[in-house]
Amino acid sequence: MLRKINITNAGFLFLIQVNLFVFCHKPTEPIQLWMKPAPEIAKTAAVYGEIRNPFGKDVEIRNIVSNHYKTVEFHESSLDNETQIARMRKLEYPILLETNQTIQLMRSGKHLMLYEKGNVSGDLTLEFQFSNGESRTVIVEEKK
């Protein structure tokens, strides 16, 4: 009798786990972005996250347009081995995004810089314009 109860309990636990996975699992979006809240007087901001190629073939990011900022640029930070000074350089569009490639945006590497903030409110969105004519609009999450 005890063995049947354990097998039954294990079966119920398995069904619960399957249901949780199927109904609660969110598909991963190809572009996930976040930023720290910038002070109201700040005219620039940095955005981090990841950009995954959603198309299954090589594509280029031709431009990124913001609803809050005038300019969005790709930048890359690196540490100079001789001077141990961190340097940031602008990467020019188009940005190649190969098949199955993910670009990690982080503080010590590639990231997005947003310049010239306008007087707007609401969610910050970025529209990625790709070389295949498609575009994707992403809401940037604020993390404290």
RODO-2510 file (C-alpha; in nm, 4 decimals, decimal comma):
residues 144
     n   res          X          Y          Z
     1     m     0,0000     0,0000     0,0000
     2     l     0,2799     0,2439     0,0887
     3     r     0,4530     0,1832    -0,2442
     4     k     0,1352     0,2687    -0,4410
     5     i     0,0957     0,5955    -0,2516
     6     n     0,4559     0,6956    -0,3300
     7     i     0,4155     0,6156    -0,6998
     8     t     0,0852     0,8049    -0,7072
     9     n     0,2434     1,1055    -0,5356
    10     a     0,5353     1,0967    -0,7774
    11     g     0,2899     1,0884    -1,0675
    12     f     0,1021     1,3907    -0,9344
    13     l     0,4263     1,5823    -0,8808
    14     f     0,5352     1,5034    -1,2346
    15     l     0,2031     1,6247    -1,3788
    16     i     0,2255     1,9455    -1,1758
    17     q     0,5788     2,0115    -1,3040
    18     v     0,4752     1,9513    -1,6654
    19     n     0,1764     2,1862    -1,6297
    20     l     0,3894     2,4558    -1,4699
    21     f     0,6430     2,4316    -1,7503
    22     v     0,3847     2,4350    -2,0299
    23     f     0,1592     2,7085    -1,8948
    24     c     0,4066     2,9303    -1,7099
    25     h     0,7071     2,9099    -1,9409
    26     k     0,7426     3,2298    -2,1430
    27     p     0,9111     3,2014    -2,4806
    28     t     1,2344     3,3978    -2,4821
    29     e     1,2159     3,7152    -2,6861
    30     p     1,5012     3,7614    -2,9343
    31     i     1,5790     4,1092    -2,7985
    32     q     1,5790     4,1665    -2,4220
    33     l     1,6979     4,5050    -2,2968
    34     w     1,7273     4,6777    -1,9601
    35     m     1,8697     4,9935    -1,8094
    36     k     1,9137     5,1582    -1,4732
    37     p     1,6771     5,4532    -1,4254
    38     a     1,8577     5,7697    -1,5302
    39     p     1,8215     6,0919    -1,3306
    40     e     1,5690     6,3341    -1,4816
    41     i     1,8433     6,5821    -1,5729
    42     a     2,0574     6,3193    -1,7522
    43     k     2,0659     6,3583    -2,1296
    44     t     2,2339     6,0210    -2,1903
    45     a     2,1711     5,6625    -2,0838
    46     a     2,3191     5,3155    -2,1359
    47     v     2,1204     5,0047    -2,2266
    48     y     2,2243     4,6435    -2,1639
    49     g     2,0794     4,2980    -2,2339
    50     e     2,0998     4,0699    -2,5351
    51     i     2,0137     4,0791    -2,9021
    52     r     1,9591     3,7397    -3,0630
    53     n     1,9140     3,6953    -3,4374
    54     p     1,5420     3,6126    -3,4828
    55     f     1,5544     3,5394    -3,8567
    56     g     1,7540     3,2185    -3,9085
    57     k     1,9911     3,3865    -4,1573
    58     d     2,2569     3,6574    -4,1459
    59     v     2,1111     4,0056    -4,1097
    60     e     2,2430     4,3527    -4,0281
    61     i     2,1092     4,6007    -3,7770
    62     r     2,0859     4,9121    -3,9936
    63     n     1,9595     5,1544    -3,7299
    64     i     1,7963     5,1786    -3,3882
    65     v     1,5362     5,4467    -3,3192
    66     s     1,4199     5,5559    -2,9733
    67     n     1,0956     5,7198    -2,8670
    68     h     1,2782     5,9148    -2,5892
    69     y     1,6253     5,9868    -2,7306
    70     k     1,7453     6,1488    -3,0515
    71     t     2,0365     5,9109    -3,1152
    72     v     2,1077     5,5448    -3,0341
    73     e     2,4638     5,4221    -3,0874
    74     f     2,6419     5,0883    -3,0445
    75     h     2,9518     5,1227    -2,8257
    76     e     3,2181     4,8856    -2,7019
    77     s     3,4234     4,9296    -2,3857
    78     s     3,7625     4,7702    -2,3506
    79     l     4,0530     4,7879    -2,1102
    80     d     4,3868     4,9122    -2,2465
    81     n     4,6382     4,6457    -2,1372
    82     e     4,9269     4,8913    -2,1036
    83     t     4,7592     5,1806    -1,9240
    84     q     4,4786     4,9836    -1,7552
    85     i     4,2390     5,2603    -1,8619
    86     a     3,8913     5,1681    -1,9868
    87     r     3,8096     5,3120    -2,3273
    88     m     3,4767     5,3299    -2,5070
    89     r     3,4496     5,3437    -2,8847
    90     k     3,1547     5,3833    -3,1155
    91     l     3,0709     5,0941    -3,3521
    92     e     2,9308     5,2108    -3,6851
    93     y     2,6068     5,0781    -3,8365
    94     p     2,5391     4,8338    -3,9919
    95     i     2,6050     4,5805    -3,7154
    96     l     2,6283     4,2253    -3,8520
    97     l     2,4107     3,9724    -3,6697
    98     e     2,4992     3,6249    -3,7973
    99     t     2,2636     3,3259    -3,7957
   100     n     2,2087     3,2035    -3,4372
   101     q     2,4356     3,4810    -3,3020
   102     t     2,3587     3,6603    -2,9772
   103     i     2,5168     3,9958    -2,8971
   104     q     2,5572     4,0357    -2,5213
   105     l     2,5218     4,3972    -2,4103
   106     m     2,7067     4,4571    -2,0827
   107     r     2,8889     4,7297    -1,8951
   108     s     3,2383     4,6097    -1,9705
   109     g     3,1709     4,5244    -2,3344
   110     k     2,9229     4,6117    -2,6059
   111     h     2,6263     4,8264    -2,5040
   112     l     2,3863     5,0854    -2,6434
   113     m     2,4329     5,4547    -2,5694
   114     l     2,1327     5,6846    -2,5932
   115     y     2,1897     6,0580    -2,6462
   116     e     1,9843     6,3781    -2,6255
   117     k     1,6822     6,2860    -2,4189
   118     g     1,3602     6,4643    -2,5087
   119     n     1,0815     6,5738    -2,2765
   120     v     0,8705     6,2588    -2,2985
   121     s     0,7184     6,0173    -2,0519
   122     g     0,6126     5,6546    -2,0533
   123     d     0,8025     5,3406    -2,1455
   124     l     1,1290     5,3684    -2,3357
   125     t     1,1051     5,1755    -2,6613
   126     l     1,3744     5,1009    -2,9175
   127     e     1,2936     5,0057    -3,2752
   128     f     1,5550     4,7855    -3,4437
   129     q     1,5627     4,8242    -3,8223
   130     f     1,7140     4,5268    -4,0049
   131     s     1,8668     4,4875    -4,3518
   132     n     1,5911     4,2448    -4,4579
   133     g     1,3322     4,5256    -4,4286
   134     e     1,1858     4,4041    -4,0996
   135     s     1,1846     4,5897    -3,7715
   136     r     1,1305     4,4940    -3,4073
   137     t     1,0159     4,7282    -3,1320
   138     v     1,1308     4,6463    -2,7789
   139     i     1,0321     4,8000    -2,4446
   140     v     1,3424     4,8615    -2,2329
   141     e     1,2929     4,7328    -1,8787
   142     e     1,4094     4,9535    -1,5908
   143     k     1,6083     4,7690    -1,3233
   144     k     1,7057     4,9302    -0,9949
***
